[in-house]
């Protein structure tokens, strides 16, 4: 009897100890609990989420953010901040591509130069913070601008082809394991070793915990900060190389806003912005949370606008969960062994976490037999370069109207002029098993690898407005941007009588639309030697920037009597800057034929706009995507006519 009691007590103690250990693990990893809950939710909402292909997509899409975040972890643990990592990543990739192609350096030397560039940027950040006494926020904000500017200067605003030998970093091993995931894991292990097993790692925690105490204890804080920021720059360089490898080109505007994702991943992972707390595993989980969230929202066809709202809310909830976990751990008697368990809020949080693990296991078992999305309607994915532009909003409206008419399930995503984000969206569509894909490329070269992935899955791809290079598309539905640029030049020159000084407002540097429209205008204006282009400046297809840039150009260039803007938004900004001169002494020609642009043409403030009929473009793109999905023949190219709209014919357009 006594023996049985002892065994029963021992078994009970062992069980209690195991339960307490599980609770402790989950409570000590609030971000992990949040990730589990998120995975369960996405699995319940989408049958495509837990497929092998999609999980690999999540890993690839998390890789660049995770590598950047590992470097930022060093800085945040030491109570600093680094806002420059996105720009440093773009600069490092641009240096590699430029030195290996334009300058003809051996690829290995170009890689070393790129990594050295990243470390140099980080070292300068460290100098400004340690010896210049600048706040880390200001120092790295300055580097953000400098690095981005240098990237644009070196590339002249255009993407540079990446060396083939380095582009293999964006491929797979064995035909299934993505190399970016391998690089992410390796860099994560390096981060863990540096933080946990090296002198510089212990120094980071000491500096972040109490910098003055660290200095008084004999630690050379200033020198350590140089190393810390240099390490952040090194990781940014690696991330930039991986990103450019995925896009097979170095994009001067790549990784914009990635610094915020990297910081968010570190904080979600449990690090404190006050310093002294943080670990590599937490950062990895934070990056995975962001990737799972974006991937899942794409699969669920959530509006691109609402996605930003949802992501912000989930980030806040994830950090709140971690804060509650810390408070629970700080409760007196929070951990009193197997008999006491975890008191305060701990048991309740642990119950939710354990329930999440159980649900995840059940969903995983069910999803093992899930072959993908079911349904009878034709499912089409559409990735637009941006929805922050009336032209593409109209394209979406036309596409949706045609999809509704044909009974097609259309999912539209917004790449936000980020080639990397668009690559992720196209991979999600491929993994989701859509019947066809429509892509309006941010960049024709960068879209190539993702479209080739769709080609391998026999998913027809329709290119809209811009073509895709080095990949197979069923058809290209587009206006001729180059021809449109020539028409704009002819219209402006005709209004000026073949003589005058004009300025050109360019779109986002590196985008194919800006390059092609600018090329057409330059070719067309050559026929009028009496017209001089006195200035060209980018205004990023944005009305507010068009206003500011035009205001500045008018100050430095007297006697300007003509303006060409590569879209209507910038043209309307120029009209505002010109004031009473617009439509009288200074004609302005825009591009796209947007509703606001056509209203300005009718009012006489905008002389002309090259109309591309975006709604018709969207309708035709969906029509051809459905035909291609059904195996029907489609033409190799479908041209949507462009026309110059002036006050004489504006009533013919809506």
Buried (B, 14 or more C-beta within 10 A) or exposed (E): EEEEEEEEEEEEEEEBEEBBEBBBEBBBBBBBBBBBBBBBBBBEEBBBBBBEBBBBBBBBBBBBBBBBBBBBBBBBBBBBBBBBBBBBBBBBBBBBBBBBBEEEBEBEEBBBBBBBBBBBBBBBBBBBBBEEEBEBEBBBBBBBEBBBEBBBEBBEBBBBBBBEEBBEBBBBEEEEEBBBBBBBBEBBEBBBEBBEEEEBBBBBBBBBBBBEEBBEEEBEBEEBBBBBBBBBBBBBBBBBBBBBBBBBBBBBBBBBEBBEBBBBBBBBBBBBBEBBBBBBBBBBBBBBBBBBBBBBBBBBBBBBEEBEEBBEEBBEBBBEBBEBBBBBBEEEEBBEEBEEBBBBBBBEBBEEBBEBBEBBEEBEEEBEEBEBBEEEEBBBBBBBBBBBBBBBBBBBBBBBBBBEEBEBBBBBBBBBBBBBBBBBBBBBBBBBBBBBBBBBBBBBBBBBBBBBBBBEEEBBBBBBBBBBBEBEBBBBBBBBBBBBBBBBBBBBBEBBEEEBBBBBBBBBBBBBBBBBBBBBBBBBBEEBEEBEBBBBBBBBBBBEBBBBBBBEBBEEEEEBBBBBBBBBBBBBBBBBBBEEBBBEEBBBBBBBBBEBBBEBBBEEBBBBBBBBBBBBBBBBBBBBBBBBBEEEEBEEEBEBEBBBBBBEEBEEBE
